[in-house]
Amino acid sequence: MPTPAWQKSSYCQEGEACVHISADPAVIHLTESADPAHSVLSATPTAFAALLDAVSRPSPCT
């Protein structure tokens, strides 16, 4: 299994709390630089697109 090529989020501020992403046609990996356990969230591109769609919608409570 090849090592993912990580890219830092363009929304990252200075410091240690940055989201990193690694993507290929079959899977998207996310991790956070401040996580000492180096946990990785993996999702299919379809599931990741659904997550982005859900979080970019206005909140029904506002």
C-alpha positions in Angstrom: 0.0 0.0 0.0 1.6 3.3 -1.0 2.0 6.1 1.5 -0.6 8.9 1.1 0.7 12.2 -0.2 -0.7 14.7 2.3 -1.7 18.3 1.4 -2.4 20.9 4.1 -5.8 22.7 3.9 -5.7 26.1 2.4 -7.8 27.3 5.4 -5.1 26.4 7.9 -4.0 29.1 10.3 -0.6 29.3 11.7 0.0 26.8 14.5 -0.6 23.1 14.9 -4.3 22.6 14.2 -4.4 22.0 10.5 -6.5 19.6 8.5 -4.5 17.5 5.9 -6.1 15.6 3.0 -4.8 12.8 0.8 -6.9 11.7 -2.2 -6.9 9.2 -5.0 -9.8 8.0 -7.2 -10.9 5.3 -4.6 -10.5 7.0 -1.2 -10.2 10.3 0.6 -8.1 10.4 3.8 -8.3 13.2 6.4 -6.1 13.8 9.4 -5.5 16.7 11.8 -1.9 17.8 12.6 -2.6 18.4 16.3 -3.8 14.8 16.8 -1.1 13.0 18.7 -2.5 9.6 17.8 -2.4 10.5 14.1 -5.9 9.2 13.5 -7.0 9.1 9.9 -10.6 9.3 8.6 -11.2 7.6 5.3 -14.2 7.9 3.0 -15.2 7.2 -0.6 -15.3 10.2 -2.8 -19.1 10.0 -2.9 -19.3 10.0 0.9 -16.8 12.8 1.2 -18.8 14.9 -1.4 -22.0 14.3 0.7 -20.2 15.4 3.8 -19.0 18.6 2.1 -22.5 19.2 0.8 -24.0 18.8 4.3 -21.6 21.1 6.1 -21.8 23.8 3.5 -25.6 24.1 3.7 -27.0 26.9 5.9 -28.1 25.6 9.3 -31.9 25.2 9.7 -31.6 26.8 13.1 -30.4 30.1 11.8 
